[in-house]
Amino acid sequence: MGKIVAFANQKGGVGKTTTCINLAAYVAAMGKKVLVVDLDPQGNATSGLGINKGKDLKTIYDLIFGEYKIDEVILPTLVQDLDILPSTVDLAGAELEMIQMPQREKVMKGILDS
């Protein structure tokens, strides 16, 4: 059974992304499979794990709106057993776009359950 660890704080600059990247790399180095889900429109975890945020990058935004399946969006990183669901600035508008979406509070659960 997998574990979910969330790094969240309303205040910026408190080390959420740095802690997430370092803990993920450490756990992967211990031989566990790790998936980082970057839900920040700045995408610093994405770039911090070596992913180029070019215009052709499929991201968590594409998953939320059903454009791709999760296995088409997950990317490997340079660290063995460490993958990422990347994010870009496109995610910034998702909250407004999701207002009319039924069951929007369960979208991430559905994505991760798959």
URFENMO-V184904 format. One record per pair of residues at least 6 apart in sequence whose ideal C-beta (glycine too) atoms are under 8 Angstrom apart, sorted by the first residue. I is the first residue (numbers start at 1). GAP is how many residues later the second one is. D is the distance in Angstrom with one decimal. If there is no record, write none. Layout:
{{I;GAP;D} {I;GAP;D}}
This chain:
{{4;108;7.9} {5;18;7.2} {7;9;4.3} {7;10;7.5} {7;12;5.8} {7;13;4.6} {8;8;7.0} {9;7;5.8} {17;23;7.1} {17;27;4.7} {17;28;5.1} {17;31;6.4} {18;30;7.8} {20;16;6.4} {20;25;5.9} {21;15;7.3} {21;24;6.0} {21;27;4.9} {21;28;6.3} {24;10;4.8} {24;12;5.1} {24;25;8.0} {24;55;7.9} {24;58;5.7} {25;54;5.2} {25;57;6.2} {27;7;5.2} {28;6;4.6} {28;51;5.1} {28;52;6.6} {28;53;4.3} {28;54;3.9} {29;50;7.2} {31;50;6.8} {32;49;6.6} {33;48;5.0} {33;50;7.7} {34;47;6.2} {34;48;4.9} {34;49;7.1} {35;39;6.9} {35;48;5.1} {35;49;7.1} {35;50;6.7} {36;9;5.6} {36;13;6.6} {36;46;7.1} {36;47;7.4} {36;48;4.5} {36;49;7.2} {37;23;6.7} {37;47;7.7} {37;48;4.6} {37;71;7.8} {37;75;7.4} {38;6;7.8} {38;7;4.1} {38;8;4.8} {38;22;6.6} {38;46;6.3} {38;47;6.4} {38;48;5.7} {38;49;3.8} {39;21;6.4} {39;48;6.3} {39;52;7.1} {39;69;7.9} {40;47;5.9} {40;51;7.5} {41;46;6.5} {41;47;7.2} {41;48;5.2} {41;49;7.5} {41;50;4.2} {41;51;3.9} {42;45;7.9} {42;47;7.4} {43;10;5.5} {43;16;8.0} {43;43;6.7} {43;44;4.4} {43;45;5.0} {43;46;7.0} {43;48;7.8} {45;39;7.0} {45;42;7.3} {46;7;6.0} {46;13;7.9} {46;38;6.3} {46;40;4.1} {46;41;5.4} {46;42;7.2} {47;6;6.0} {49;28;4.5} {49;29;7.6} {49;30;7.5} {49;33;7.2} {49;35;5.3} {50;27;5.8} {50;28;5.2} {51;6;7.2} {51;24;5.9} {51;26;7.2} {51;33;6.3} {51;35;5.2} {53;33;7.2} {53;35;5.2} {57;29;6.0} {57;31;6.3} {58;9;7.8} {58;10;5.3} {58;14;6.0} {58;15;4.6} {58;28;7.7} {59;14;6.6} {59;26;7.5} {59;27;5.0} {59;28;5.5} {59;29;5.3} {59;31;6.4} {59;32;6.9} {60;13;7.0} {60;25;5.0} {60;26;6.9} {60;27;5.2} {60;31;6.4} {60;51;7.8} {61;26;7.2} {61;27;7.1} {61;29;4.4} {61;30;4.8} {61;33;5.8} {62;6;4.7} {62;11;6.1} {63;6;7.8} {63;7;6.1} {63;10;5.5} {63;22;7.1} {63;48;5.2} {64;30;5.8} {64;34;7.2} {64;43;5.6} {64;47;7.3} {65;29;7.8} {65;32;7.3} {69;45;7.4} {70;15;7.5} {70;41;6.0} {70;44;5.2} {73;12;5.9} {73;13;7.4} {74;9;5.1} {74;10;7.2} {74;11;5.9} {75;8;6.4} {75;9;5.5} {75;10;8.0} {75;11;6.1} {76;6;7.7} {76;7;5.5} {77;6;6.6} {77;7;5.9} {98;6;4.5} {98;9;7.2} {101;6;7.1}}
